[in-house]
Amino acid sequence: MTTAHPSGPAEATEAVELLRGALTAAGIVLPSLGTDTASPALNLINLGRVHADVALRLAHVIRQGCA
């Protein structure tokens, strides 16, 4: 798998929307998912805090995808 680094705010926003769509398809919601507005030049994505059950579901989905 190749990873690309977003080069601007539009790319960071697109990354958030693509991730949100993939998570939604897996039945997972990260309530604080969004672009990091504190450091826009870095194009960071804020995944936020989640309950332990959400983290466990996310780990399960990632493991299934890696199998």
N, C-alpha and C positions, 0 to 999 in steps of 0.2 A: 504494500500500500504506500502510495506516495502522498506526502503531506505538503501543502503549499501554505506559505505564510501570508496572511492578508496584508495588503500594502496600503490600505486606506480605510477610512470610516465606512464607505459603502461596502467594502469587502467584509469588514467586521460585522456589519448589519446582516449581510447575506449569510455569513457563517452562523450567526445566531438563529436566523430563520430556518436554515437547513437543519441545524441541530435540533431546534424545537420541533420541526416536522418529523424527524427521525424518532425523537423521544416520544412524541405523541402517538406515532404508529406502534411503538412498543408499550404504550399505556403508562408512560412515565411523564410526570410534570415536575419541572424545576421552577418553582415560583419566582425565584430571583434571576433567572436566566436573562442576560442582556449584555449590551456593550458596557465596558468600564468607562464611565464618564469622567472619572477622576484623572485618567491619563490617556486621553484620546489619541495622542501621537503614537502610543505603543500598540494600539489596536488590540487590546486585551478583551477577552470575553469573561464576564463575571458569571460563574456557575451558581454562586450563592450557597446558602445553607439549606439542608434538607433533613427530613426525619430519617432515622436509621432504616426504616422499612423501605423507603424510596432508594436509599443507597444500596441496599441489598438487592432490590429489583434491578437497579442499573447494573450492578456487578453481574447478576445472572444473565442479563441480556448481552452484555459485552462478552462474557464467557461463551455463550451460545454462538455468537458471531465469530469467535476465534476458533471454534471447534471444526 
